[in-house]
Amino acid sequence: MHRLLVFLAIPLWAQAPPNHQRDLDSFEKVWTTIRDKHWEKSPGGLDWQAIHAEFRPKVEKAQNIDEVRGLLTEMLGRLHQTHFGILPATVYEEVGVLGDADAIGEGSSGIDLRMLEGQAVVTRVDPGSSAERAGVKPGWSVKLANGVNLQAAASELEADPSIPEIISTRVLLGRISGPVGGKTQITFLDEAGAEAKRELALAAPRGRMASFGNLPDTPVWFESKLIDAASAGSKGPAGYVRFNYFLDLQRVMEGFGGAVKACQNCSGMIIDLRGNPGGIGAMAMGMAGYFLDQPGLRLGTMYLRDAQLNFAVNPRFPSFAGPLAILLDACSASTSEIFAGGLQDLHRARVFGSRSAAAALPSVIDRLPNGDGFQYAVGNYISEGGKPLEGVGVTPDSEVRLTRAGLLAGHDAVVEAALGWIETEKAAK
């Protein structure tokens, strides 16, 4: 269908300069994609054919790529729906949404970071990684990465409200990655504010490669432990689970079930989904079943063009009935939001951290003929509480943010807040 439309438009495009032809081609791809793949047959309640008749002549008259982007953005804005947008080619390539490993590189030094107080701050160092061996500590900030001023980049990204934090974080992480087997040169600012230069080896990312459907192979890791929270005032250990994707279904689900089983006498459980961008939606239903004992409940409903998917939850054994805390941040998206938002709506979990990425819909990012990126959603998700998560996100019950000072002192404020609540809940029973 797409090729047929392009073929019919050739007589008009043949009269345009080569660059303008690609812009017109891009307009047709955007318009046609919305017509064919939007979950509503009349997208946004609009006469989509009339939208074509209105905007096509404007694109034909556009003098440059900025005008074209503005018109496409205006057209998508008519939908009044989130997760539709145009990513300029430079941003599109920098973020690496093409899935091209050569654009950024899969090699990792074992560092995770976030934008905190206008800086790119190390929030986690993988055990056994080159960063750990080099003495890199959480709380250190990145000043330079391979000659690029990441401190300035983080400040600029944080100051631009049009760029979601999940995208900004990917840009920054991309700057400290590279090919497996290579090295990255990073200048940190340590706890004293002094420069600490490190050359870090880039290894294969943590985890075991997993595949699902047409997704590229993805490294997935899962960890669980009991936290001796005596220092946080707790009277007993709490279970702690963290994993980076809702993928590798069998291994992660087995690990999750095992963690619940091992935590039958825990004072509470913490599910840490910070930085988890989602994955297989059905896993959210399976995991939620360990914390609900009533059949017939659901996390929410996904509405597609020709189908409706209820995220129904069936109780599982062994279950856990104690206090449940879920941790989120601006890089928690998709299935993470469905899981957390649903259990929050069902009053089964308390959410800690910061508002999630607000990217709960199944969406696609395609490349347009003019080089720009085009992101569009193919379904609409409504949580059990009757609210959309897309563009809104999950708002934590207790907003707690990491700080550089806290990390330098060895504290994870979000985990500690969750442990404090668990202790309060236990004491109240």
C-alpha positions as CSV (number, residue, x, y, z in Angstrom):
1,M,0.0,0.0,0.0
2,H,2.8,2.4,0.8
3,R,4.6,1.7,-2.5
4,L,1.4,2.3,-4.4
5,L,0.8,5.7,-2.8
6,V,4.4,6.7,-3.6
7,F,4.0,5.6,-7.2
8,L,0.9,7.7,-7.7
9,A,2.6,10.8,-6.3
10,I,5.6,10.6,-8.6
11,P,4.2,13.1,-11.2
12,L,4.0,15.8,-8.5
13,W,7.3,15.0,-6.9
14,A,9.1,14.8,-10.3
15,Q,8.6,18.6,-10.6
16,A,10.2,19.3,-7.2
17,P,13.9,19.6,-6.4
18,P,15.5,16.3,-5.0
19,N,15.5,17.5,-1.4
20,H,11.9,18.7,-1.6
21,Q,10.9,15.5,-3.2
22,R,12.0,13.6,0.0
23,D,10.1,16.1,2.1
24,L,6.9,15.4,0.1
25,D,7.6,11.7,0.3
26,S,8.0,12.1,4.1
27,F,4.7,13.9,4.4
28,E,2.9,11.1,2.5
29,K,4.5,8.5,4.8
30,V,3.4,10.3,7.9
31,W,-0.1,10.9,6.7
32,T,-0.6,7.3,5.4
33,T,0.8,5.7,8.5
34,I,-1.6,7.5,10.7
35,R,-4.5,6.6,8.3
36,D,-3.6,2.9,8.3
37,K,-2.2,2.2,11.8
38,H,-3.9,4.6,14.2
39,W,-6.1,2.7,16.7
40,E,-9.1,4.9,15.7
41,K,-10.4,4.6,12.2
42,S,-11.1,8.4,12.3
43,P,-7.8,9.4,14.0
44,G,-8.5,11.8,16.8
45,G,-12.1,12.1,15.5
46,L,-10.8,13.9,12.4
47,D,-11.6,13.7,8.7
48,W,-8.1,12.5,7.9
49,Q,-8.6,12.8,4.1
50,A,-9.4,16.5,4.7
51,I,-6.2,16.9,6.7
52,H,-4.3,15.6,3.7
53,A,-6.0,18.1,1.4
54,E,-5.2,20.9,3.8
55,F,-1.5,20.1,4.5
56,R,-0.2,18.7,1.2
57,P,-0.3,22.0,-0.6
58,K,1.4,23.7,2.4
59,V,4.3,21.1,2.3
60,E,4.6,21.6,-1.5
61,K,5.2,25.3,-0.8
62,A,7.6,24.9,2.1
63,Q,10.9,26.6,1.5
64,N,13.1,24.5,3.9
65,I,13.2,21.4,6.1
66,D,12.3,23.4,9.2
67,E,9.0,24.5,7.6
68,V,8.3,20.9,6.7
69,R,8.9,19.7,10.2
70,G,6.7,22.5,11.6
71,L,3.9,21.5,9.3
72,L,4.2,17.8,10.1
73,T,4.3,18.6,13.8
74,E,1.2,20.8,13.4
75,M,-0.6,18.1,11.5
76,L,0.2,15.5,14.2
77,G,-0.8,18.0,16.9
78,R,-4.3,18.0,15.5
79,L,-4.7,14.5,17.0
80,H,-4.3,15.9,20.5
81,Q,-2.7,12.6,21.4
82,T,0.7,11.8,22.8
83,H,3.6,9.8,21.4
84,F,3.4,11.2,18.0
85,G,6.2,13.4,16.8
86,I,9.0,14.2,14.4
87,L,12.6,13.8,15.5
88,P,15.1,15.9,13.5
89,A,17.7,13.7,11.7
90,T,20.5,14.9,14.0
91,V,18.6,14.0,17.2
92,Y,17.3,10.8,15.6
93,E,20.8,9.6,14.8
94,E,22.4,10.7,18.0
95,V,19.8,8.9,20.1
96,G,20.4,5.7,18.1
97,V,16.8,4.8,17.6
98,L,17.7,3.1,14.4
99,G,19.0,0.2,16.4
100,D,22.3,0.5,14.6
101,A,25.0,-0.8,16.9
102,D,27.7,1.1,15.0
103,A,25.9,4.4,15.7
104,I,26.6,4.2,19.4
105,G,28.2,0.9,20.2
106,E,27.1,-1.9,22.5
107,G,30.3,-1.8,24.6
108,S,29.7,-0.8,28.2
109,S,32.1,0.3,31.0
110,G,29.4,-0.7,33.6
111,I,28.2,2.8,34.3
112,D,24.6,3.9,34.6
113,L,23.9,7.6,34.9
114,R,21.1,10.1,35.2
115,M,20.8,13.9,34.8
116,L,20.8,15.3,38.4
117,E,21.0,19.0,39.1
118,G,22.2,19.7,35.5
119,Q,25.0,17.2,35.6
120,A,25.5,13.7,34.2
121,V,25.9,11.7,37.4
122,V,26.9,8.1,37.9
123,T,24.0,6.4,39.7
124,R,25.2,2.8,39.5
125,V,28.4,0.9,38.8
126,D,28.1,-2.8,37.7
127,P,30.0,-5.2,39.9
128,G,33.1,-6.6,38.2
129,S,33.0,-3.9,35.5
130,S,35.9,-1.9,34.3
131,A,34.4,1.2,36.0
132,E,34.4,-0.6,39.3
133,R,37.9,-1.8,38.9
134,A,39.0,1.8,38.1
135,G,37.4,3.0,41.3
136,V,34.5,4.9,39.8
137,K,31.9,5.7,42.5
138,P,28.2,6.5,42.4
139,G,27.9,10.3,42.7
140,W,30.8,11.1,40.5
141,S,29.8,13.3,37.6
142,V,31.0,13.1,34.1
143,K,32.7,16.2,32.9
144,L,34.2,15.0,29.5
145,A,33.6,11.8,27.5
146,N,35.9,11.2,24.6
147,G,36.5,14.9,24.3
148,V,32.8,15.8,24.5
149,N,31.7,18.2,27.3
150,L,29.0,16.0,28.8
151,Q,28.5,18.5,31.7
152,A,27.5,21.2,29.3
153,A,25.4,18.7,27.3
154,A,23.5,17.5,30.4
155,S,22.8,21.1,31.4
156,E,21.5,22.0,27.9
157,L,19.3,18.8,27.7
158,E,17.8,19.4,31.1
159,A,17.0,23.0,30.1
160,D,15.0,21.9,27.0
161,P,11.5,20.9,28.1
162,S,10.7,19.4,24.6
163,I,13.2,16.6,25.1
164,P,11.9,13.8,27.4
165,E,14.4,12.8,30.1
166,I,14.4,9.2,28.8
167,I,15.7,10.4,25.5
168,S,18.3,12.8,27.1
169,T,19.6,10.0,29.3
170,R,20.0,7.7,26.2
171,V,22.0,10.5,24.5
172,L,24.3,10.8,27.5
173,L,24.8,7.0,27.8
174,G,25.5,6.8,24.1
175,R,28.4,9.2,24.6
176,I,30.1,6.9,27.1
177,S,29.6,3.7,25.1
178,G,31.3,2.4,22.0
179,P,32.3,-0.9,20.3
180,V,32.9,-4.0,22.4
181,G,36.6,-4.3,22.9
182,G,37.3,-0.6,22.6
183,K,38.0,2.0,25.3
184,T,36.4,5.2,26.4
185,Q,38.2,8.2,27.9
186,I,36.2,9.8,30.7
187,T,37.0,12.7,33.0
188,F,35.0,12.6,36.1
189,L,34.5,15.0,39.0
190,D,35.0,13.1,42.2
191,E,33.5,13.7,45.7
192,A,36.0,16.6,46.2
193,G,35.3,18.2,42.9
194,A,38.7,17.2,41.6
195,E,39.1,15.8,38.1
196,A,39.6,12.0,37.9
197,K,40.6,10.8,34.5
198,R,40.0,7.2,33.6
199,E,40.4,5.0,30.5
200,L,37.7,2.4,30.7
201,A,37.6,-0.8,28.7
202,L,34.3,-1.5,26.9
203,A,32.9,-5.0,27.3
204,A,29.7,-6.7,26.3
205,P,26.8,-5.3,28.4
206,R,25.8,-7.0,31.5
207,G,23.2,-9.8,31.2
208,R,22.4,-12.7,28.9
209,M,21.2,-12.1,25.4
210,A,17.6,-12.7,24.8
211,S,15.4,-12.5,21.8
212,F,11.7,-12.0,21.3
213,G,9.8,-11.8,18.0
214,N,11.3,-9.2,15.7
215,L,13.2,-7.4,18.5
216,P,17.0,-7.4,18.2
217,D,18.9,-9.6,20.7
218,T,18.9,-7.7,24.0
219,P,21.1,-8.2,27.1
220,V,18.8,-9.0,30.1
221,W,19.8,-9.2,33.7
222,F,17.9,-10.0,36.9
223,E,18.9,-9.7,40.5
224,S,17.2,-10.3,43.8
225,K,18.3,-10.2,47.4
226,L,17.3,-9.6,51.0
227,I,18.1,-6.2,52.3
228,D,19.2,-6.1,55.9
229,A,17.7,-2.8,56.6
230,A,18.6,-2.4,60.3
231,S,20.5,0.8,59.5
232,A,17.2,2.2,58.0
233,G,15.3,1.4,61.1
234,S,13.6,-1.7,59.8
235,K,12.9,-4.6,62.1
236,G,13.4,-7.3,59.5
237,P,14.8,-7.9,56.0
238,A,12.9,-6.8,52.9
239,G,13.0,-8.5,49.5
240,Y,14.5,-6.5,46.7
241,V,14.1,-7.3,43.0
242,R,15.5,-5.5,40.0
243,F,15.8,-6.3,36.3
244,N,16.5,-4.2,33.2
245,Y,13.8,-5.4,30.8
246,F,10.5,-7.3,30.7
247,L,12.2,-9.8,28.4
248,D,13.8,-13.3,28.6
249,L,10.4,-14.5,29.8
250,Q,11.2,-17.9,31.2
251,R,14.4,-16.9,33.1
252,V,13.1,-13.6,34.5
253,M,9.7,-15.0,35.5
254,E,11.3,-18.0,37.2
255,G,13.7,-15.6,39.0
256,F,10.8,-13.4,40.0
257,G,8.7,-16.3,41.3
258,G,11.7,-17.6,43.2
259,A,12.3,-14.2,44.8
260,V,8.7,-14.1,46.0
261,K,8.9,-17.6,47.4
262,A,12.1,-16.7,49.3
263,C,10.4,-13.7,50.7
264,Q,7.5,-15.3,52.5
265,N,8.7,-14.0,55.9
266,C,9.9,-10.6,54.6
267,S,8.8,-7.4,56.2
268,G,8.0,-6.2,52.6
269,M,9.1,-6.3,49.0
270,I,10.7,-3.7,46.7
271,I,10.4,-4.0,42.9
272,D,13.0,-1.6,41.4
273,L,12.0,-0.6,37.9
274,R,14.1,2.5,37.6
275,G,15.6,2.6,34.1
276,N,13.5,-0.3,32.9
277,P,12.0,0.7,29.5
278,G,9.5,-2.2,29.4
279,G,9.2,-5.2,27.1
280,I,6.6,-8.0,27.0
281,G,3.3,-6.7,28.4
282,A,2.1,-10.1,29.4
283,M,4.9,-10.3,32.0
284,A,3.3,-7.5,33.9
285,M,0.2,-9.5,34.3
286,G,2.1,-12.6,35.4
287,M,4.2,-10.7,38.0
288,A,1.2,-8.8,39.4
289,G,-0.5,-12.2,40.1
290,Y,2.0,-12.8,42.9
291,F,0.6,-9.8,44.8
292,L,-3.2,-10.2,44.3
293,D,-5.4,-12.9,45.7
294,Q,-8.6,-12.0,44.1
295,P,-9.4,-13.3,40.6
296,G,-10.9,-11.1,37.9
297,L,-8.8,-8.0,38.5
298,R,-6.9,-6.3,35.8
299,L,-4.1,-3.7,35.4
300,G,-5.8,-1.9,32.5
301,T,-6.9,-2.2,28.9
302,M,-5.1,-1.7,25.6
303,Y,-7.2,-0.5,22.7
304,L,-5.9,-1.3,19.2
305,R,-7.4,-0.7,15.7
306,D,-9.2,-4.0,15.5
307,A,-8.8,-5.5,19.0
308,Q,-9.0,-4.8,22.7
309,L,-6.6,-6.4,25.2
310,N,-7.5,-6.6,28.9
311,F,-4.5,-6.9,31.1
312,A,-6.2,-9.5,33.4
313,V,-4.4,-10.8,36.4
314,N,-4.7,-14.3,37.8
315,P,-3.5,-15.0,41.4
316,R,-0.3,-17.0,41.5
317,F,1.4,-19.2,44.1
318,P,3.3,-18.6,46.2
319,S,1.9,-15.1,46.7
320,F,3.1,-12.2,48.9
321,A,0.6,-10.3,51.0
322,G,2.9,-7.9,52.7
323,P,3.8,-4.2,51.9
324,L,4.8,-3.8,48.3
325,A,6.9,-0.8,47.1
326,I,7.6,-0.1,43.4
327,L,10.4,2.3,42.4
328,L,10.2,4.4,39.2
329,D,12.1,7.2,37.5
330,A,11.9,9.1,34.3
331,C,13.5,6.2,32.4
332,S,10.8,3.7,33.5
333,A,8.5,3.2,30.5
334,S,5.9,1.0,28.8
335,T,5.4,-2.3,30.7
336,S,7.0,-0.9,33.8
337,E,4.3,1.8,33.8
338,I,1.6,-0.7,33.2
339,F,2.8,-2.9,36.1
340,A,3.3,0.0,38.5
341,G,0.2,2.0,37.5
342,G,-2.1,-1.0,37.6
343,L,-1.0,-2.1,41.1
344,Q,-1.2,1.5,42.3
345,D,-4.8,1.8,41.0
346,L,-5.7,-1.4,42.7
347,H,-4.2,0.0,46.0
348,R,-1.8,-3.0,46.2
349,A,1.4,-1.1,45.9
350,R,2.9,2.2,46.9
351,V,5.1,3.9,44.2
352,F,8.3,5.7,45.1
353,G,10.7,7.8,43.1
354,S,9.9,10.3,40.3
355,R,7.2,10.4,37.5
356,S,7.7,7.7,34.9
357,A,8.5,8.3,31.2
358,A,4.8,8.6,30.2
359,A,5.5,6.3,27.2
360,A,3.1,3.4,27.9
361,L,1.7,2.9,24.5
362,P,3.0,0.4,21.9
363,S,4.8,2.7,19.5
364,V,7.1,2.6,16.5
365,I,9.8,4.9,15.3
366,D,10.4,4.8,11.6
367,R,12.9,6.7,9.5
368,L,11.4,9.1,6.9
369,P,12.8,9.6,3.4
370,N,14.2,13.0,4.4
371,G,16.2,11.5,7.3
372,D,14.0,12.5,10.2
373,G,12.5,10.1,12.6
374,F,8.8,9.6,13.0
375,Q,7.3,8.2,16.2
376,Y,3.7,7.0,16.3
377,A,1.6,5.0,18.6
378,V,-0.6,2.0,17.4
379,G,-2.7,1.6,20.5
380,N,-4.2,3.4,23.5
381,Y,-3.7,2.2,27.0
382,I,-6.1,3.1,29.9
383,S,-5.1,2.0,33.4
384,E,-7.6,0.3,35.7
385,G,-8.1,3.7,37.4
386,G,-9.5,5.1,34.1
387,K,-6.6,7.3,33.2
388,P,-4.2,7.2,30.3
389,L,-0.6,6.6,31.1
390,E,0.8,7.9,27.8
391,G,1.9,11.5,28.1
392,V,0.9,11.4,31.8
393,G,3.0,8.7,33.3
394,V,2.7,7.1,36.7
395,T,2.9,9.7,39.5
396,P,4.6,8.3,42.6
397,D,2.8,8.3,45.9
398,S,6.0,9.4,47.5
399,E,8.2,11.6,45.3
400,V,11.8,11.0,46.2
401,R,14.8,12.0,44.0
402,L,18.3,11.0,44.0
403,T,20.9,13.6,44.8
404,R,24.5,13.7,44.0
405,A,25.4,14.4,47.6
406,G,23.4,11.4,48.7
407,L,25.0,9.1,46.2
408,L,28.4,10.3,47.2
409,A,27.5,9.5,50.8
410,G,26.5,6.0,49.8
411,H,22.8,6.5,50.1
412,D,20.0,5.6,47.7
413,A,17.2,7.9,48.9
414,V,14.5,6.1,47.0
415,V,15.3,2.7,48.4
416,E,15.6,4.1,51.9
417,A,12.2,5.8,51.6
418,A,10.6,2.6,50.5
419,L,12.2,0.7,53.4
420,G,11.0,3.4,55.8
421,W,7.4,3.0,54.6
422,I,7.6,-0.8,54.8
423,E,8.7,-0.5,58.5
424,T,5.8,1.9,59.2
425,E,3.3,-0.5,57.6
426,K,4.7,-3.4,59.6
427,A,4.5,-1.5,62.8
428,A,0.9,-0.5,62.1
429,K,-0.2,-4.1,61.9
